[in-house]
Amino acid sequence: MKVFAIVGPTSTGKTSLSLDLCRRLNGEIISADSRQVYKHMDVGTGKIPLDTKTKIEKGKGFWDFAGVRVWGYDLVSPDQYFSSYDFAKYALEKLTEVLGRGKNVFIVGGTGFYVDAVTGRIDLNSNVKPDFELRSRLEKMTLEELWALLTSLNLKVYEKIDKNNPVRLIRAIEKEKAGENRATPLPRPDAEFIYIGLTGSRDLLYSRADRWAELVWRKGLIPETEKLLAMNFGSYPPLRGLVYKSAVSFIKKEIGEAEAVQKIKFDLHAYIRRQQTWFKKNKDIKWFDITSDSYIENVYNFVKEKIKNG
């Protein structure tokens, strides 16, 4: 069985391409986006395509885009913990189910860690379950105290870690203290994963990201963020992440509109650079330039040939 992973930086049109492929090749999508798993966060995470008239309906566990099912949206609330292990477990079970219905599967997204966790490029079988009581204690510690504790547990890990990132320090300590509290090994389906990458010049990607930022600002980002704050999600990580943190600052009158939009653009540019760095490590990706007039047909023919030879 062939499973296709369509990856690349934000603003390359991964979802629209995948929807087209699904309509032509009897497929369904599993979204691999670490922000789209959250309920109530639709506009700022790009779940809703703002420049299309595609009819969208929410089904039981999936969104229906004019007849194409998209899985992986709205899995948890913004105040719930959801790890890459949780996503991989969900996605592996879902792709087995979809394949069992005779459909082709397209894993689509820009969260490289999620994609690699599902396809097996990253081994999560040694992953540990979250220890919320321990985290609560560690979050009260200073960076110096976290350094000292991690050093006492594993000096080699301490030497390699980002020492100014308390989240990573806490997670590293949690792993060292886990002992036998390991997660259940992930099931590995009998499937061949084929990687398709969408790319373009950095200037083009920045320009497209800027247009998207201006569009979501005008078409619902602020009301959506206000609703999330009213639901008391403001202190949780999703509201402190990409796009939403600038919207929150604007709502709280900490920055003006122009500065908020510009911050979103800069954050998206930085995100694009991180995505490019991540995907560059995977030498199995077949890249397609989105500036080519025939790139959609080129991808379609590539996928069709792989399916035919499967």
N, C-alpha and C positions, 0 to 999 in steps of 0.2 A: 504494500500500500504506500502511496505517495502522499505526503502532507507538505503543503507549501507555506513557507514563512516569508511574508512580504514586509521588509524592513526599510529603514532609512530615516533621515532626520525629519523633524516636524515640517509641515508645509510642502512636502513632496507629492501629496495627493495619493497616499497609500490606500485610504479607505475608498475613495471614488473609483480608483483602478480596481480594487478588490471586488467592489459591488458589481462592476461591469463583468469581471471574470466569472463571478458566481452566477450571474444571469445567463452567461453563455456556456458555462461548463458545469451547471448543476451543483453549485457549491454553497457552503455556509461559512461565516466568518467567526473566528474567536479573537476578540480584541485583546491585544497584549499591551495595555497601557495602564501604568500604575495609578493614574488619576481617574480613569474612567470606571474603575471598580466601585467608586463611591456614589451612593444615592444622592439625589438632589443637586448634583454638580454636573450640569449638562452643557451649559453655554461655555463656561470657562475651560472645560476639558475637551471641547471640540466634538462631543457626541452628536450634537445637532449641527448638520451642515447648513450654514447660514446663507449660502449663495446658490441654493438649489430648491426646486419645488417638489422634490421627492416626497411621496407620502410616507410618513413614519407612524407606526403603531407599536405600542408596548404590549408584548405577549407575556406568557408565563415563563419568566426566566430569560427572555430574549427581546430584542427590538426587531421589528419587521420593517425593512426598507424596501417598500414596493415589491414585496415577495421574497426578499432575501433576509434570512435570519442572521442577526449579529448577537453573539453570546459574549459574556464577560463584562457587560454593563451592570451597574447597580447591584453589586454583590454584597456590599456592607455599607453601614452608615459611616459618616466621617469620624465618629468617635470610637470606631471599632478598629482593633489591630488586625492588619491583613499583611502577611509576609509573602515573600517570593515563593516560599514553600507552599503556602495556602493557594497561591495562584496556580502554581505548577500542578498541584493535586487536582484542582478544579478543571484546568485546561486539559489535562491528560484523560480524565474521566469523560469530559465533554467530547473530545475529538474521537474517542473510541465509540461513543454513542452515535455521533454524526456519521462516522465511517460505516457503522453498522446499519445505518439507514440508506446506504448506497450513495452518499453525497461525497463530494470533494471538500476538503478542509483547507481553509486559508487562515493561518495565524497572522494577524496584522497588527503592527504597532511599532512604536518608537522606543519602548522600554527594553533595551537590549538585554538586561539581566533577566527579565521575565521570559523573553524569547529563548535565551540560552538555557534557562532552567527547564523549560518545557522540552526542548530538543535534546537535552542531555549534554550540552557543551559545558554546563556547570553542574557538578554533582552536589545535590542537596540532601543526599541520604545521611550525611553526618550532621544535618541541621538540628538545632535544638529548639525546644518549645519555649515560648516567651515566659519569663518569670516576672510577673508584674510587681510582686512584692519587692523583689530585689531591685528592679528598675526604680521603684519609688524611692528607695533608700539611696541609690546611686545618683539620682537626679538632684539630690540635696548636697552632693559633694562638689568641691572645687575641682578645677582641672588638675591642680597639683596633687590632690588626694586621689583622683582617678589614675593619674600617672603612677603614683606610688603603688596603688593596689594592683594595676595591671602588670607592673614590673615584677612584683612579688609572685604573680601567677604564671607569667610567661614572658620572659625578657625578649625573645625573638619576635613575638607578636607586637610587643610594645615598640620595638625598633623600626618596624615597617609601617605602623599605623599613622594616620593623620592625627597628630597630638593636639590639634586645636579644634577637633570635632568631637564634642561630648557625646553625641548620639553613637558614633562609631566606637568610641572608647567604652561606653556602657554596654553596647552589644558584644564587644570583644570580651569584656569581663563576664558577661552573662554566659557566653559560650565556654569560657574556661571553668566556670563554676558549675556547669550543667551536669557533669558526671554522667550518669546513665539516663538522664532525662532527654533522650533522643527522640526525634520524630520518626514515625513509621516510614520505612523505605517507600519511595515512589514507584508505582508500577510503570514498566516500560513497554509501550505498545510495539507490536511488530510492524513498524512503519519506517519509511525512508523520508528524512526531512530534506527538502530542497529549498535553498535560500535565494530569494530574489530581492535585490536592493535597488531603490530609487535614489537618484542623485542628481545634482546640478551644481552650478558654481555657487560659492558661498554668498556672493552678492545677490544672486537670484533668490536663494533661500531666505536671506535676510529681508529682501523686498517683499516676498510673499508672506513671511511671518509678520512684517509690519502692517500689511494690508489686513491680515486676519485680526491682529490686535485692535486696529481701529474699528473693524467691523463688529467684533464682540462687545467692544465698549459701547457702541451705539445700539446694539441689539440684544440687551438683556443682562450683561455681566453685573452691573450694579444692583438691579433689583434681585437677581439671583443671590448675590453675596449678602445683601441686606436680609434676605430670607434665611440664609444659613446662619447669620449672626443671631437673628431672632430665635432660632432653634437651639441656640447655645453651643454651636460648634466652633466658635471663634478661637478657642484655646487649643484646638486639636491640630496636628500636623498638616492635614490637607488645606486648611485655611491659611497656613503660613508658607505654603509652597507657591509654585509657579503660577503667575497671573493673579491669583486670589489675594496674595499678600499686599499687592499694590492697590487692589480694589478696596481692601480693608483699610489701608492707610488713608485713601481718599475719603471713604465714608466717615472715618474718625476725624477728618479735617486736618490730618497731619501733613498732607501734601495736596497740591492743586491738581486739577484734571490733566493739564498738559504734562506735568511731571509724572503723574501716575501712568499715563499711557506710554510715556518714554521709558519708564522703568520696566514696564511689561515688555516692550520691544527689546531692551538691552538684555533682560533675563532670557527671552526667547533666543536671542543671538548666542548667548553663552550655552544655552541648552543644546542648540544645533551643533556647536563645536564639540560638546561632550558626546553627543550621539555619533558624530562622525568619527571621533577617536575610538569609541567603543566598537562600532561596526567594522572599522578598518582591521581589527584583530582577527576577524573571521574571513579566512582566505577562501571559504567555500561559497561565498556570496557571488551570484551572477548579477552584475550591475547594469542598470539601464538609465541612460541620461534622459531626464524628463523634458529637455529642450528639443529633443528629436521629434519631428512631426509624426513619425511612425512608431514611437516607443510603445504605445498601448497595443498595437498589433504585434509588435515584436515580442512583448511579454506574453500576449495571448498565444502566439505560435510556439513560444518556448514551453509554456505550461501544457498546451495541447499535445505537443510531441512527447513530453515526459509522461503524461497520462497514457498515451497510446503505447508507449514502450514499457509500461508498468507491468 
